Amino acid sequence: MHRKSYNTIDKIYFLTATIHKWQPLLQVDENKRLITNYIKKLSSEEYITVYAFVIMPNHIHIIWQQNKLNGKETAQGSFLKYTAHEFLKGLKKQGLSYLYEVNAANKKHEIWQRDSLSVEIYSRLVASQKLDYIHFNPVSKKWSLAKDDLGYHWSSAGFYETGIDEFGFLNNLYKVFDGD
């Protein structure tokens, strides 16, 4: 089953992107840092506005708005392409790129599965549901990555609790629906 999704500029979406075959590529903090650094770059260049995120061992969830194209591609396309390229360089150095080989005419490796899902955030209720899902994903029974949502560093949960943006790119989603 393939999920298809379409994003438009200036609307807010909940994105899920998954690593090929659900492999735990994002378990390593260095790879999580690569993701947050590139999100920060896209944000500082105003290609995106980021409201929430969580980086799990084999997938990510982001609530964001794409503000403009990055050349001819979307910010999402830039994000997935850049991170895949950087991950693949590291995997080749480690001799692990074979884990991501695919039999495709247009590429030899696949880092991100092609079925990223985007769901539009169109109300405060949907925003609240998706924020809870993101922030409590690391502490779900399936993952148990931290004792509580605030104990998992690679998430925006702390920002929503304290207002402190340790990553340098977060914006409060509730202000979109509630005003300043």
ChimeraX attribute file (.defattr): number of C-alpha atoms within 10 A of each C-alpha:
attribute: neighborCount
match mode: 1-to-1
recipient: residues
	/A:1	4
	/A:2	9
	/A:3	9
	/A:4	10
	/A:5	12
	/A:6	10
	/A:7	17
	/A:8	13
	/A:9	14
	/A:10	13
	/A:11	13
	/A:12	25
	/A:13	24
	/A:14	22
	/A:15	20
	/A:16	17
	/A:17	19
	/A:18	24
	/A:19	21
	/A:20	21
	/A:21	13
	/A:22	13
	/A:23	16
	/A:24	14
	/A:25	19
	/A:26	21
	/A:27	14
	/A:28	10
	/A:29	13
	/A:30	11
	/A:31	18
	/A:32	18
	/A:33	15
	/A:34	16
	/A:35	21
	/A:36	20
	/A:37	15
	/A:38	15
	/A:39	25
	/A:40	19
	/A:41	15
	/A:42	21
	/A:43	21
	/A:44	13
	/A:45	11
	/A:46	14
	/A:47	21
	/A:48	26
	/A:49	23
	/A:50	23
	/A:51	24
	/A:52	24
	/A:53	23
	/A:54	26
	/A:55	26
	/A:56	21
	/A:57	21
	/A:58	17
	/A:59	21
	/A:60	20
	/A:61	25
	/A:62	23
	/A:63	24
	/A:64	25
	/A:65	24
	/A:66	23
	/A:67	18
	/A:68	16
	/A:69	15
	/A:70	18
	/A:71	8
	/A:72	9
	/A:73	11
	/A:74	19
	/A:75	23
	/A:76	21
	/A:77	12
	/A:78	18
	/A:79	16
	/A:80	17
	/A:81	14
	/A:82	15
	/A:83	18
	/A:84	17
	/A:85	14
	/A:86	14
	/A:87	19
	/A:88	19
	/A:89	14
	/A:90	14
	/A:91	16
	/A:92	11
	/A:93	9
	/A:94	9
	/A:95	10
	/A:96	13
	/A:97	18
	/A:98	12
	/A:99	14
	/A:100	17
	/A:101	14
	/A:102	14
	/A:103	9
	/A:104	9
	/A:105	6
	/A:106	7
	/A:107	9
	/A:108	12
	/A:109	18
	/A:110	20
	/A:111	25
	/A:112	21
	/A:113	15
	/A:114	14
	/A:115	15
	/A:116	21
	/A:117	18
	/A:118	20
	/A:119	16
	/A:120	19
	/A:121	20
	/A:122	12
	/A:123	11
	/A:124	15
	/A:125	12
	/A:126	14
	/A:127	22
	/A:128	14
	/A:129	11
	/A:130	20
	/A:131	25
	/A:132	13
	/A:133	14
	/A:134	24
	/A:135	24
	/A:136	21
	/A:137	22
	/A:138	26
	/A:139	17
	/A:140	15
	/A:141	9
	/A:142	8
	/A:143	12
	/A:144	13
	/A:145	17
	/A:146	15
	/A:147	11
	/A:148	14
	/A:149	21
	/A:150	20
	/A:151	14
	/A:152	21
	/A:153	15
	/A:154	19
	/A:155	26
	/A:156	29
	/A:157	23
	/A:158	18
	/A:159	18
	/A:160	20
	/A:161	10
	/A:162	9
	/A:163	13
	/A:164	12
	/A:165	13
	/A:166	11
	/A:167	15
	/A:168	14
	/A:169	19
	/A:170	22
	/A:171	18
	/A:172	15
	/A:173	22
	/A:174	17
	/A:175	10
	/A:176	14
	/A:177	13
	/A:178	8
	/A:179	7
	/A:180	7
